[in-house]
Amino acid sequence: MSEPLSIPSVSILGVRVDVVTYRDTLDIIARWIEQRTPRQIATTNPEFVMAAQQDAAFFQTLQQADLCVADGVGLLWAARWLGRRLPERVTGSDLVPMVAGQAAQRGWRLFLLGAAPGVAEQTARRLEQQNPGLRIAGVYAGSPDPAEAPGIVARIQAVQPDLLFVAYGAPAQDLWIARHKAELGVPVLMGVGGAFDHLVGVQRRAPLWLQRINLEWLFRLMTQPWRWRRQLALPRFVWAVLRQGRRAAEAAA
Ligand code: UDP
């Protein structure tokens, strides 16, 4: 159904990550909204890559997604270690306001799904203030619980947005999109993790200087210490990539 992706990609521990910039991503989104065939975007980070090693459904969802951007500096490091290059980090938290800016100019209608009750509404208000003329087709917290899916699908179908952001965290949001994209018929569906929380300040994001020196993950560990178990994925990721690189080098020797 989807056109084959002609952009290059890097395989990190078997998981596909596409070689795109923010600019490329915005251009691809614009093309897909014109074409009107449902396309799925994943904001992949090292936690995704490690989760996909254990979870076959999540692995397959990422392989079949139409675009997987590198949301996580660990992926840029891993690509370099494997002799490839990802041009920049492309985060869900930065893409949401960028896409909203384009949406206001081009008349795209957005639907914001997920996060705690009230957060999607607040995010929509914030985006509308920043982008006069922005058209919000709908907002709903909902839940990734399959029992709620029929009601959520009906809400979205009723307003036919051009773009759907889903903030249920990974892998729930990405599995949810894969399962429902065909019946929803929305041209672009993107999993955005904690992006709404970041935009309205429910969760503080690392200051820019920390992002620039590649320590956003450390800020997250300090401000959301309950994530430590999930963040154990990071040292495991580094170790696995170091081994993948060594195996590849040995195979080439
Ligand atoms: N969330 C939700 N319903 C759920 C579980 C999570 O709406 O059943 C939301 C949560 O409120 C948060 C987002 O999903 O806004 C996940 O954020 P997180 O920073 O954990 O995302 P990730 O690190 O997975 O990208």
py3Dmol code that shows the C-alpha trace and the ligand (Angstrom):
import py3Dmol

protein = """\
ATOM      1  CA  MET A   1       0.000   0.000   0.000  1.00  0.00           C
ATOM      2  CA  SER A   2       2.782   2.393   0.986  1.00  0.00           C
ATOM      3  CA  GLU A   3       5.383   3.376  -1.602  1.00  0.00           C
ATOM      4  CA  PRO A   4       8.777   1.807  -0.881  1.00  0.00           C
ATOM      5  CA  LEU A   5      10.976   4.193   1.027  1.00  0.00           C
ATOM      6  CA  SER A   6      13.754   5.517  -1.192  1.00  0.00           C
ATOM      7  CA  ILE A   7      15.693   7.115   1.643  1.00  0.00           C
ATOM      8  CA  PRO A   8      18.761   5.358   3.011  1.00  0.00           C
ATOM      9  CA  SER A   9      18.668   3.701   6.400  1.00  0.00           C
ATOM     10  CA  VAL A  10      21.045   2.276   8.971  1.00  0.00           C
ATOM     11  CA  SER A  11      20.508  -1.056  10.721  1.00  0.00           C
ATOM     12  CA  ILE A  12      21.254  -0.827  14.439  1.00  0.00           C
ATOM     13  CA  LEU A  13      21.045  -4.229  16.165  1.00  0.00           C
ATOM     14  CA  GLY A  14      18.783  -5.234  13.297  1.00  0.00           C
ATOM     15  CA  VAL A  15      16.407  -2.283  13.762  1.00  0.00           C
ATOM     16  CA  ARG A  16      15.987   0.126  10.832  1.00  0.00           C
ATOM     17  CA  VAL A  17      16.665   3.815  11.463  1.00  0.00           C
ATOM     18  CA  ASP A  18      16.220   6.192   8.532  1.00  0.00           C
ATOM     19  CA  VAL A  19      18.857   8.735   7.532  1.00  0.00           C
ATOM     20  CA  VAL A  20      16.830  11.965   7.605  1.00  0.00           C
ATOM     21  CA  THR A  21      17.035  15.522   8.945  1.00  0.00           C
ATOM     22  CA  TYR A  22      14.162  17.590  10.377  1.00  0.00           C
ATOM     23  CA  ARG A  23      13.852  19.265   6.966  1.00  0.00           C
ATOM     24  CA  ASP A  24      13.590  15.884   5.169  1.00  0.00           C
ATOM     25  CA  THR A  25      11.011  14.690   7.697  1.00  0.00           C
ATOM     26  CA  LEU A  26       8.812  17.766   7.214  1.00  0.00           C
ATOM     27  CA  ASP A  27       9.047  17.385   3.419  1.00  0.00           C
ATOM     28  CA  ILE A  28       8.135  13.693   3.616  1.00  0.00           C
ATOM     29  CA  ILE A  29       5.143  14.485   5.860  1.00  0.00           C
ATOM     30  CA  ALA A  30       3.925  17.126   3.382  1.00  0.00           C
ATOM     31  CA  ARG A  31       4.179  14.613   0.501  1.00  0.00           C
ATOM     32  CA  TRP A  32       2.326  11.940   2.449  1.00  0.00           C
ATOM     33  CA  ILE A  33      -0.483  14.284   3.434  1.00  0.00           C
ATOM     34  CA  GLU A  34      -1.004  15.035  -0.266  1.00  0.00           C
ATOM     35  CA  GLN A  35      -0.956  11.325  -1.150  1.00  0.00           C
ATOM     36  CA  ARG A  36      -3.469  10.430   1.591  1.00  0.00           C
ATOM     37  CA  THR A  37      -2.411   6.787   2.153  1.00  0.00           C
ATOM     38  CA  PRO A  38      -1.872   6.067   5.887  1.00  0.00           C
ATOM     39  CA  ARG A  39       1.814   6.291   6.799  1.00  0.00           C
ATOM     40  CA  GLN A  40       3.320   5.489  10.193  1.00  0.00           C
ATOM     41  CA  ILE A  41       6.237   7.397  11.733  1.00  0.00           C
ATOM     42  CA  ALA A  42       8.186   6.064  14.733  1.00  0.00           C
ATOM     43  CA  THR A  43      10.493   8.182  16.896  1.00  0.00           C
ATOM     44  CA  THR A  44      13.060   5.463  17.589  1.00  0.00           C
ATOM     45  CA  ASN A  45      15.578   5.672  20.432  1.00  0.00           C
ATOM     46  CA  PRO A  46      17.955   3.151  22.061  1.00  0.00           C
ATOM     47  CA  GLU A  47      15.190   1.993  24.451  1.00  0.00           C
ATOM     48  CA  PHE A  48      13.082   1.087  21.383  1.00  0.00           C
ATOM     49  CA  VAL A  49      15.973  -0.838  19.849  1.00  0.00           C
ATOM     50  CA  MET A  50      16.530  -2.857  23.033  1.00  0.00           C
ATOM     51  CA  ALA A  51      12.795  -3.479  23.562  1.00  0.00           C
ATOM     52  CA  ALA A  52      12.504  -4.689  19.956  1.00  0.00           C
ATOM     53  CA  GLN A  53      15.169  -7.361  20.610  1.00  0.00           C
ATOM     54  CA  GLN A  54      12.729  -9.057  23.037  1.00  0.00           C
ATOM     55  CA  ASP A  55       9.377  -8.107  21.534  1.00  0.00           C
ATOM     56  CA  ALA A  56       8.712  -9.560  18.079  1.00  0.00           C
ATOM     57  CA  ALA A  57       5.523  -7.536  17.499  1.00  0.00           C
ATOM     58  CA  PHE A  58       7.317  -4.273  18.286  1.00  0.00           C
ATOM     59  CA  PHE A  59      10.286  -5.273  16.092  1.00  0.00           C
ATOM     60  CA  GLN A  60       7.962  -5.985  13.176  1.00  0.00           C
ATOM     61  CA  THR A  61       6.048  -2.740  13.732  1.00  0.00           C
ATOM     62  CA  LEU A  62       9.279  -0.737  13.513  1.00  0.00           C
ATOM     63  CA  GLN A  63      10.437  -2.618  10.398  1.00  0.00           C
ATOM     64  CA  GLN A  64       7.088  -1.972   8.718  1.00  0.00           C
ATOM     65  CA  ALA A  65       6.788   1.682   9.764  1.00  0.00           C
ATOM     66  CA  ASP A  66       7.088   4.070   6.826  1.00  0.00           C
ATOM     67  CA  LEU A  67       9.626   6.303   8.571  1.00  0.00           C
ATOM     68  CA  CYS A  68      11.771   5.709  11.676  1.00  0.00           C
ATOM     69  CA  VAL A  69      13.576   8.869  12.788  1.00  0.00           C
ATOM     70  CA  ALA A  70      16.523   8.861  15.200  1.00  0.00           C
ATOM     71  CA  ASP A  71      15.091  10.276  18.438  1.00  0.00           C
ATOM     72  CA  GLY A  72      18.056   9.662  20.746  1.00  0.00           C
ATOM     73  CA  VAL A  73      21.682  10.623  20.560  1.00  0.00           C
ATOM     74  CA  GLY A  74      22.695   7.001  21.260  1.00  0.00           C
ATOM     75  CA  LEU A  75      21.548   6.103  17.746  1.00  0.00           C
ATOM     76  CA  LEU A  76      23.836   8.748  16.193  1.00  0.00           C
ATOM     77  CA  TRP A  77      26.752   7.363  18.182  1.00  0.00           C
ATOM     78  CA  ALA A  78      25.866   3.765  17.224  1.00  0.00           C
ATOM     79  CA  ALA A  79      25.634   4.624  13.504  1.00  0.00           C
ATOM     80  CA  ARG A  80      29.074   6.265  13.641  1.00  0.00           C
ATOM     81  CA  TRP A  81      30.535   3.254  15.450  1.00  0.00           C
ATOM     82  CA  LEU A  82      29.136   1.022  12.694  1.00  0.00           C
ATOM     83  CA  GLY A  83      30.753   3.199  10.028  1.00  0.00           C
ATOM     84  CA  ARG A  84      27.562   5.054   8.982  1.00  0.00           C
ATOM     85  CA  ARG A  85      26.191   8.503   9.669  1.00  0.00           C
ATOM     86  CA  LEU A  86      22.857   9.818  10.873  1.00  0.00           C
ATOM     87  CA  PRO A  87      22.797  13.569  10.134  1.00  0.00           C
ATOM     88  CA  GLU A  88      20.990  14.765  13.264  1.00  0.00           C
ATOM     89  CA  ARG A  89      18.671  13.814  16.066  1.00  0.00           C
ATOM     90  CA  VAL A  90      15.009  14.136  15.033  1.00  0.00           C
ATOM     91  CA  THR A  91      12.908  14.119  18.192  1.00  0.00           C
ATOM     92  CA  GLY A  92       9.176  13.738  18.617  1.00  0.00           C
ATOM     93  CA  SER A  93       9.194  16.619  21.118  1.00  0.00           C
ATOM     94  CA  ASP A  94      10.701  18.976  18.521  1.00  0.00           C
ATOM     95  CA  LEU A  95       8.739  17.602  15.567  1.00  0.00           C
ATOM     96  CA  VAL A  96       5.332  18.274  17.167  1.00  0.00           C
ATOM     97  CA  PRO A  97       5.759  22.104  17.255  1.00  0.00           C
ATOM     98  CA  MET A  98       7.527  22.094  13.864  1.00  0.00           C
ATOM     99  CA  VAL A  99       4.724  20.120  12.257  1.00  0.00           C
ATOM    100  CA  ALA A 100       2.196  22.445  13.925  1.00  0.00           C
ATOM    101  CA  GLY A 101       3.964  25.411  12.302  1.00  0.00           C
ATOM    102  CA  GLN A 102       3.684  23.802   8.867  1.00  0.00           C
ATOM    103  CA  ALA A 103       0.106  22.751   9.595  1.00  0.00           C
ATOM    104  CA  ALA A 104      -0.928  26.354  10.307  1.00  0.00           C
ATOM    105  CA  GLN A 105       0.567  27.483   6.993  1.00  0.00           C
ATOM    106  CA  ARG A 106      -0.809  24.644   4.887  1.00  0.00           C
ATOM    107  CA  GLY A 107      -4.188  24.098   6.555  1.00  0.00           C
ATOM    108  CA  TRP A 108      -3.489  20.567   7.838  1.00  0.00           C
ATOM    109  CA  ARG A 109      -5.816  19.467  10.639  1.00  0.00           C
ATOM    110  CA  LEU A 110      -4.217  17.791  13.681  1.00  0.00           C
ATOM    111  CA  PHE A 111      -5.574  15.272  16.183  1.00  0.00           C
ATOM    112  CA  LEU A 112      -3.752  14.894  19.529  1.00  0.00           C
ATOM    113  CA  LEU A 113      -4.302  11.528  21.232  1.00  0.00           C
ATOM    114  CA  GLY A 114      -2.857  10.375  24.567  1.00  0.00           C
ATOM    115  CA  ALA A 115      -1.082  11.643  27.710  1.00  0.00           C
ATOM    116  CA  ALA A 116      -2.785  12.251  31.058  1.00  0.00           C
ATOM    117  CA  PRO A 117      -6.290  13.811  31.072  1.00  0.00           C
ATOM    118  CA  GLY A 118      -6.134  17.480  30.103  1.00  0.00           C
ATOM    119  CA  VAL A 119      -2.573  17.422  28.746  1.00  0.00           C
ATOM    120  CA  ALA A 120      -3.539  16.976  25.071  1.00  0.00           C
ATOM    121  CA  GLU A 121      -6.032  19.903  25.460  1.00  0.00           C
ATOM    122  CA  GLN A 122      -3.328  22.107  27.004  1.00  0.00           C
ATOM    123  CA  THR A 123      -0.909  21.117  24.247  1.00  0.00           C
ATOM    124  CA  ALA A 124      -3.476  22.050  21.609  1.00  0.00           C
ATOM    125  CA  ARG A 125      -4.075  25.480  23.215  1.00  0.00           C
ATOM    126  CA  ARG A 126      -0.328  26.114  23.373  1.00  0.00           C
ATOM    127  CA  LEU A 127       0.170  25.140  19.725  1.00  0.00           C
ATOM    128  CA  GLU A 128      -2.768  27.338  18.683  1.00  0.00           C
ATOM    129  CA  GLN A 129      -1.300  30.327  20.544  1.00  0.00           C
ATOM    130  CA  GLN A 130       2.058  29.802  18.878  1.00  0.00           C
ATOM    131  CA  ASN A 131       0.562  29.223  15.413  1.00  0.00           C
ATOM    132  CA  PRO A 132      -2.399  31.488  14.672  1.00  0.00           C
ATOM    133  CA  GLY A 133      -4.866  29.806  12.326  1.00  0.00           C
ATOM    134  CA  LEU A 134      -3.835  26.275  13.349  1.00  0.00           C
ATOM    135  CA  ARG A 135      -6.712  23.826  12.934  1.00  0.00           C
ATOM    136  CA  ILE A 136      -7.075  21.256  15.717  1.00  0.00           C
ATOM    137  CA  ALA A 137      -9.479  18.518  14.594  1.00  0.00           C
ATOM    138  CA  GLY A 138      -9.632  16.893  18.031  1.00  0.00           C
ATOM    139  CA  VAL A 139      -7.930  16.043  21.310  1.00  0.00           C
ATOM    140  CA  TYR A 140      -8.495  13.023  23.522  1.00  0.00           C
ATOM    141  CA  ALA A 141      -6.529  11.338  26.306  1.00  0.00           C
ATOM    142  CA  GLY A 142      -8.071   7.890  25.833  1.00  0.00           C
ATOM    143  CA  SER A 143      -5.942   4.837  26.593  1.00  0.00           C
ATOM    144  CA  PRO A 144      -4.030   2.185  24.649  1.00  0.00           C
ATOM    145  CA  ASP A 145      -6.305  -0.448  26.279  1.00  0.00           C
ATOM    146  CA  PRO A 146      -7.780  -2.469  23.347  1.00  0.00           C
ATOM    147  CA  ALA A 147     -11.252  -2.221  24.937  1.00  0.00           C
ATOM    148  CA  GLU A 148     -11.179   1.546  24.296  1.00  0.00           C
ATOM    149  CA  ALA A 149      -9.992   1.312  20.710  1.00  0.00           C
ATOM    150  CA  PRO A 150     -13.397   1.181  18.942  1.00  0.00           C
ATOM    151  CA  GLY A 151     -14.549   4.394  20.655  1.00  0.00           C
ATOM    152  CA  ILE A 152     -11.278   6.195  19.932  1.00  0.00           C
ATOM    153  CA  VAL A 153     -11.240   5.061  16.303  1.00  0.00           C
ATOM    154  CA  ALA A 154     -14.830   6.311  15.861  1.00  0.00           C
ATOM    155  CA  ARG A 155     -13.925   9.745  17.311  1.00  0.00           C
ATOM    156  CA  ILE A 156     -11.000  10.126  14.937  1.00  0.00           C
ATOM    157  CA  GLN A 157     -12.889   8.820  11.905  1.00  0.00           C
ATOM    158  CA  ALA A 158     -15.665  11.347  12.615  1.00  0.00           C
ATOM    159  CA  VAL A 159     -13.319  14.338  12.200  1.00  0.00           C
ATOM    160  CA  GLN A 160     -10.890  12.968   9.554  1.00  0.00           C
ATOM    161  CA  PRO A 161      -7.675  14.739  10.558  1.00  0.00           C
ATOM    162  CA  ASP A 162      -4.653  14.951   8.242  1.00  0.00           C
ATOM    163  CA  LEU A 163      -2.241  14.046  10.998  1.00  0.00           C
ATOM    164  CA  LEU A 164      -2.532  12.093  14.250  1.00  0.00           C
ATOM    165  CA  PHE A 165      -0.013  12.340  17.102  1.00  0.00           C
ATOM    166  CA  VAL A 166      -0.222   9.428  19.549  1.00  0.00           C
ATOM    167  CA  ALA A 167       1.349   9.950  23.003  1.00  0.00           C
ATOM    168  CA  TYR A 168       1.006   6.592  24.778  1.00  0.00           C
ATOM    169  CA  GLY A 169       4.741   5.885  25.106  1.00  0.00           C
ATOM    170  CA  ALA A 170       6.524   3.023  23.364  1.00  0.00           C
ATOM    171  CA  PRO A 171       5.737   0.365  22.401  1.00  0.00           C
ATOM    172  CA  ALA A 172       2.000   0.899  23.130  1.00  0.00           C
ATOM    173  CA  GLN A 173       1.623   3.932  20.807  1.00  0.00           C
ATOM    174  CA  ASP A 174       3.430   2.297  17.888  1.00  0.00           C
ATOM    175  CA  LEU A 175       1.518  -0.989  18.177  1.00  0.00           C
ATOM    176  CA  TRP A 176      -1.732   0.985  18.463  1.00  0.00           C
ATOM    177  CA  ILE A 177      -0.979   2.933  15.290  1.00  0.00           C
ATOM    178  CA  ALA A 178       0.016  -0.217  13.352  1.00  0.00           C
ATOM    179  CA  ARG A 179      -3.207  -1.936  14.384  1.00  0.00           C
ATOM    180  CA  HIS A 180      -5.561   0.925  13.529  1.00  0.00           C
ATOM    181  CA  LYS A 181      -3.967   2.984  10.753  1.00  0.00           C
ATOM    182  CA  ALA A 182      -5.856   1.295   7.903  1.00  0.00           C
ATOM    183  CA  GLU A 183      -9.317   1.756   9.428  1.00  0.00           C
ATOM    184  CA  LEU A 184      -8.487   5.306  10.547  1.00  0.00           C
ATOM    185  CA  GLY A 185      -7.395   6.361   7.064  1.00  0.00           C
ATOM    186  CA  VAL A 186      -5.359   9.272   8.505  1.00  0.00           C
ATOM    187  CA  PRO A 187      -2.477  10.123   6.110  1.00  0.00           C
ATOM    188  CA  VAL A 188       0.237  10.554   8.771  1.00  0.00           C
ATOM    189  CA  LEU A 189       0.220   8.826  12.178  1.00  0.00           C
ATOM    190  CA  MET A 190       3.144   9.443  14.505  1.00  0.00           C
ATOM    191  CA  GLY A 191       4.075   8.072  17.950  1.00  0.00           C
ATOM    192  CA  VAL A 192       5.415  10.961  20.037  1.00  0.00           C
ATOM    193  CA  GLY A 193       6.067   9.548  23.554  1.00  0.00           C
ATOM    194  CA  GLY A 194       6.265  12.274  26.190  1.00  0.00           C
ATOM    195  CA  ALA A 195       6.121  15.168  23.667  1.00  0.00           C
ATOM    196  CA  PHE A 196       2.851  16.664  24.995  1.00  0.00           C
ATOM    197  CA  ASP A 197       4.206  16.517  28.575  1.00  0.00           C
ATOM    198  CA  HIS A 198       7.328  18.370  27.433  1.00  0.00           C
ATOM    199  CA  LEU A 199       5.400  20.999  25.471  1.00  0.00           C
ATOM    200  CA  VAL A 200       3.171  22.034  28.346  1.00  0.00           C
ATOM    201  CA  GLY A 201       5.818  21.595  31.035  1.00  0.00           C
ATOM    202  CA  VAL A 202       4.189  18.646  32.856  1.00  0.00           C
ATOM    203  CA  GLN A 203       7.620  17.072  32.401  1.00  0.00           C
ATOM    204  CA  ARG A 204      10.607  19.385  32.116  1.00  0.00           C
ATOM    205  CA  ARG A 205      12.898  18.643  29.217  1.00  0.00           C
ATOM    206  CA  ALA A 206      16.669  18.869  29.601  1.00  0.00           C
ATOM    207  CA  PRO A 207      18.006  22.412  29.032  1.00  0.00           C
ATOM    208  CA  LEU A 208      19.495  22.973  25.575  1.00  0.00           C
ATOM    209  CA  TRP A 209      23.076  23.015  26.844  1.00  0.00           C
ATOM    210  CA  LEU A 210      22.634  19.517  28.272  1.00  0.00           C
ATOM    211  CA  GLN A 211      21.008  18.330  25.029  1.00  0.00           C
ATOM    212  CA  ARG A 212      23.976  19.769  23.108  1.00  0.00           C
ATOM    213  CA  ILE A 213      26.524  17.823  25.134  1.00  0.00           C
ATOM    214  CA  ASN A 214      24.462  14.660  24.648  1.00  0.00           C
ATOM    215  CA  LEU A 215      23.356  14.273  28.263  1.00  0.00           C
ATOM    216  CA  GLU A 216      19.579  14.519  27.903  1.00  0.00           C
ATOM    217  CA  TRP A 217      19.359  10.867  29.046  1.00  0.00           C
ATOM    218  CA  LEU A 218      21.156  11.763  32.312  1.00  0.00           C
ATOM    219  CA  PHE A 219      18.736  14.634  32.971  1.00  0.00           C
ATOM    220  CA  ARG A 220      15.850  12.208  32.440  1.00  0.00           C
ATOM    221  CA  LEU A 221      17.336   9.735  34.879  1.00  0.00           C
ATOM    222  CA  MET A 222      17.721  12.460  37.539  1.00  0.00           C
ATOM    223  CA  THR A 223      14.286  14.070  37.095  1.00  0.00           C
ATOM    224  CA  GLN A 224      12.345  10.819  36.521  1.00  0.00           C
ATOM    225  CA  PRO A 225      14.330   8.353  38.676  1.00  0.00           C
ATOM    226  CA  TRP A 226      11.533   5.768  38.438  1.00  0.00           C
ATOM    227  CA  ARG A 227      12.651   5.269  34.844  1.00  0.00           C
ATOM    228  CA  TRP A 228      15.957   3.731  35.972  1.00  0.00           C
ATOM    229  CA  ARG A 229      14.851   0.229  35.081  1.00  0.00           C
ATOM    230  CA  ARG A 230      13.936   1.303  31.532  1.00  0.00           C
ATOM    231  CA  GLN A 231      17.151   3.274  31.271  1.00  0.00           C
ATOM    232  CA  LEU A 232      19.176   0.165  32.018  1.00  0.00           C
ATOM    233  CA  ALA A 233      18.506  -0.380  28.330  1.00  0.00           C
ATOM    234  CA  LEU A 234      21.150   2.303  27.619  1.00  0.00           C
ATOM    235  CA  PRO A 235      24.290   0.528  28.910  1.00  0.00           C
ATOM    236  CA  ARG A 236      22.959  -2.731  27.432  1.00  0.00           C
ATOM    237  CA  PHE A 237      22.519  -0.907  24.114  1.00  0.00           C
ATOM    238  CA  VAL A 238      26.085   0.460  24.177  1.00  0.00           C
ATOM    239  CA  TRP A 239      27.503  -2.970  24.928  1.00  0.00           C
ATOM    240  CA  ALA A 240      25.480  -4.688  22.187  1.00  0.00           C
ATOM    241  CA  VAL A 241      26.457  -2.051  19.586  1.00  0.00           C
ATOM    242  CA  LEU A 242      30.148  -2.349  20.517  1.00  0.00           C
ATOM    243  CA  ARG A 243      29.859  -6.093  19.935  1.00  0.00           C
ATOM    244  CA  GLN A 244      27.945  -5.647  16.649  1.00  0.00           C
ATOM    245  CA  GLY A 245      30.697  -3.309  15.431  1.00  0.00           C
ATOM    246  CA  ARG A 246      33.420  -5.770  16.346  1.00  0.00           C
ATOM    247  CA  ARG A 247      31.650  -8.649  14.620  1.00  0.00           C
ATOM    248  CA  ALA A 248      31.195  -6.559  11.460  1.00  0.00           C
ATOM    249  CA  ALA A 249      34.877  -5.559  11.515  1.00  0.00           C
ATOM    250  CA  GLU A 250      35.918  -9.211  11.957  1.00  0.00           C
ATOM    251  CA  ALA A 251      33.647 -10.305   9.102  1.00  0.00           C
ATOM    252  CA  ALA A 252      35.203  -7.661   6.812  1.00  0.00           C
ATOM    253  CA  ALA A 253      38.796  -8.634   7.764  1.00  0.00           C
TER     254      ALA A 253
END
"""
ligand_1 = """\
25
UDP
N 0.518 7.452 28.545
C -0.848 7.408 28.319
N -1.533 6.272 28.593
C -0.916 5.156 29.068
C 0.499 5.195 29.276
C 1.187 6.364 29.011
O -1.418 8.392 27.861
O -1.581 4.150 29.299
C 1.263 8.694 28.229
C 1.937 9.374 29.396
O 1.003 10.203 30.070
C 3.026 10.169 28.701
C 3.363 9.297 27.496
O 2.319 8.356 27.376
O 2.513 11.392 28.243
C 4.656 8.502 27.639
O 5.695 9.342 27.912
P 7.179 8.803 28.030
O 8.025 9.987 28.324
O 7.237 7.626 28.964
O 7.414 8.297 26.539
P 8.553 7.382 25.922
O 9.758 7.504 26.776
O 7.979 6.004 25.892
O 8.738 7.913 24.553
"""
view = py3Dmol.view(width=600, height=400)
view.addModel(protein, "pdb")
view.setStyle({"model": 0}, {"cartoon": {"style": "trace"}})
view.addModel(ligand_1, "xyz")
view.setStyle({"model": 1}, {"stick": {}})
view.zoomTo()
view.show()
